[in-house]
Amino acid sequence: MKPTIRTLSLQELGVLIDWAAAEGWNPGLEDAAMFQAADPEGFIGAFVGSEMVAAISAVAYGRDFGFIGLYICRPDMRGKGYGKAVWTAGMDRLAGRTIGLDGVEEQQANYRSKGFEPVYETIRYSGRAAFPPVGAGRPRVVSARPGPDIIGYDALCFPAPRRSFLQRWLQPPHHALAAITSRGTAGYAVARSCRSGFKIGPLFADDVQTALDLLGELATACEGGELNIDVPATQVDFIAALDAAGFAPTFSTTRMYKGPPPKLDAQRIFGVTTLELG
């Protein structure tokens, strides 16, 4: 049966998030509403009758960049072309843009065949280690709000403006912190409660020590819960510090792009925002 392809409601996006949990992706407790703020039209489902059988996120960030994620076909409906249908709809929606995704190893050949090229590996580190408090002479760590300073800093590390998303992502119940120096913002980071533990993302900072300061303060805010952070493999000094603090690698993906890779300040990216939205 040919499926109906349409935008998901918030309730249907919640179902897709539940599917992600069933796949072991450990989504955030507030992800449906938070994700929808990025692009309300960017979540697409295939329906047979009234039943959703496959879905994908195809979030557009302005005219030049988009991101594919949450690509799932219901297990009992696989092999019938429904996944392909939502993939095509998502890619059509983002046509003309550079498109990013985070691919697991077993799917990378498939994504290559669709025109995506690998750029860097991302490694998930998980742990419960405590960090020392921010010492004298270090940046002040304060609550982050989605004002011009944070939005401007985010623009150094993300390919396109995402003001609407940040206005939700930095609000409670998420924990959002910024590092402030006499020169202005030196980084910011967010922790969100997930089905298990917490995920950190983004973690953007001027240097390794500032990234560790922010992570330590978020660890305190998360009251000892397990922290999970997706770190670009190029951040070797930060990874060494995580290893020393008792964190361990648990999972990896590869950031891939179709189209020219965006120009970012990669040295400031210590933790990606999400694997679903970029």
N, C-alpha and C positions, 0 to 999 in steps of 0.2 A: 504494500500500500504506500502511495506517495505521501510523505509527511507534509504537514503544514509548518512553515518556518516563520517564527515571529519573535519579537522582543519579549523577554521574561518580565513578569511582574516581580515586585519585591518578595512576595510569598514564594513564587516559583524559583527565584534566585536562592531563597533559603533552602529549597529542596536540593538545588544543585550543590550548595555548600554541604548539605548532609551527604550527598553522593561523594564529595571530596573526602569527607571524614571516613566514609566506608572504604575508600581506596587507601586509607592510611596517611592522608596528607595533613591531618591535624590542623584544620582551619581555626581561625579566631572566633570567639563567641559572638562578636558583633560584625563579622565580616560581610554579611549580606547588605546591611544598610550602609556600612562604610564603603564597600566596593561600589555600590550603586551610585554613590556621590561622585565617583570619578567620571562616569559617563552613563547616564540612565538608559541610553539606547544600546549600550555596549554588551548586553548579555542576551544571547540568542538561543532559542530552543527549537528542537524538532518535535512535533506532536503528531501522534496517531490517534485520531479522535480527540478525547480530552486528556490523554496521557502523554506526559513528557517522556521521550525515549532517548534523547541525546541533547547536549548543550555545549556551549563554548562561550568564553568571554573574548570580545574583540573590541577593546577599549581604545577609543580615539583620543589622542592628546593633541588638539589643534589640527592643523592641516598637514603636518609633516611627519608625525610619529604615531604609531599605534602598537598595541601589545596583545598577543594571543595567550590565553591560559584557560584553565578550568575546562579542558577539552575532555569530555566524558560521555560515553554511551552506556546506557543502562545495561548491566551484564546480560540480562535475558533477551536483549534486543540487538546484540552485536552480530556482525556479519550480514546485515540487511541493508547497508548503505546509509543508515541514518547518521552515523558519525561523519561520513564523507559529506553529507548534505549540510550539516552545520559548519563543518570546516570551510566549505566553499562559500557559505553565506558570510562567515566571519572574515575571510580573506577578501571577498568582494567589498565588504563594508569598509575595509581599511585600504583599498586600492589607491595607489598613488603616493602612499606613505612608506617610509622605512618602517618595517614591522619587526618587533622583537619577540622572542619567547625563550623560556628556560626549558631545555630538553634533557630528559634522562638518557643515559647512554644507549639503551636499547632502541630508542626512537630517533637517534640522531641521523642515521642513514636515511630514514624516511623523510625527515625534515630537509636534509640536503637535497633529496630528489625533488623537493618542492621549491628549491631556490634559496634556502637558508644556509648561511655559512657560520661556523663557530668563531667566537671572538675570545672568550675566556671561560675558564672553569670556575664554578662557585661551589664551595664546600660548606655544608652545614656542620657547625660545631655546637655541641650541647654540653651543659654542665650546671652545677649548683655552687660553684666555688664563690667564696666571699672575696671582695676586693677591699683594699685599704681605702679609708676616706680620702677625699681630695685634699692635698697638702697645701700649705702656705705657698703663695706665689703662683699657684695654678689658676686657670680660669674659674670664675664663679659658675656653679651649675644651678640653674633656676628653671622654673616651669616654663615650657615653651608654648607660645601662642602663635596662631597663623597670621602674624603681622608681616609688614614689608621686609624686616630683617630675615626672618625664617624663609619666606617665599623667595627672597633674593639668594639666600645661601643654597636653597634647594635647586635653584636654576643652574648652579655650578655643577651639580651632580646628577641631574635628571634631564633627559633629552628635550623636554617640552614643559611649558607652564602647566601646573595642576592645582591651581588655587582652590577650586571647589572640593577636590579630594582632600587637600591638607586642612581645609576648614573643618572637616569631619574627623580626619585621622588623628589630629592633635588634641581632640577633645576627650574628656572622660567618657567611658571608663578606661581609655588608654592612658598610659603614663608617658608624658612627653616632656623632655628636658632639653635645655639649650646650654651651651658653654659660652660664657661671655667674658671678654677681655676689654681693656681700655680702648682697643681698636674696633670693637664690635663683636659680632657673632663669630665664634670659632668652631661651631659644630652644633648638631642637634641629633636627637635620637628618640625613638618611640618603642615602647613595649606594649604588647597586647596579650590579653589572656586567651588561651587556646583550649581546645578540648583536653589537652595535656600540657601543663606548664605554660610558658610564655614564649612568644617569638619577639625578637628584637628587629626592628626595621622601620625606617631606615636608620643606619648609623653612619652619619656623615661628619667628618671632623678634619681640622687642619693638619693633625699629626697623630701618631700612634698613641702618645700619652693622653691627649685629649679624648681620643676614642675610648681608651681604657677608663678615664675618669667618668665619662658618660655611662659606660657599661656598668661600672661599679655602683653609681648612684641608682641606676635602673634595677640592679640586683637587690639593693636595699628596698626600693619601692615594691618589688615583687615578693618581698618577704620570704626569701629562700627557695622560691619555686624554681624548677628547672628552666634554664634559659636556652633558647635555640636561635642561632644567628647564621645567616647565609653570607659567607665571606668570600670575596674574590680571591682566587688562589694566588694572585700577584701580591697580596698583602702579607708577605712572608714574615715581617717583624711582628705584626699584629697576631698572626697565627702562632708564632713562637710564644708570645705572651699568653695566649689562650691555652696552649699546651701546658705551660708552666703553672697556670692557674687551675689546672685539672679538667679543662674542657677536652672533649674527644670528638673526632670527625664521625658523623653518623650517616651521611647522605651527600650525594653530589649531583649537580646538573651542569649543563654548559649553556651559557648565554649565546644565542644565535640571532643573526639579523638577516632579513631579506631586504636588500637595498643598502645604500651607504651607511656604515655604522655611525652612530651619532658621536660628536666630539664632546667628551666629558672630561672633567678633572678627576681622572681615575684614582689619583693618589689620595683623594679625600673620601673615597667610597670604601668604608670598612664593613658595611652590612647593607645588602640590597633591601628595598622596601618590602616587596613580597615576590614570590615566584609566580603568582597569578597575574599581577598587574604591572610588574616591572620594578 
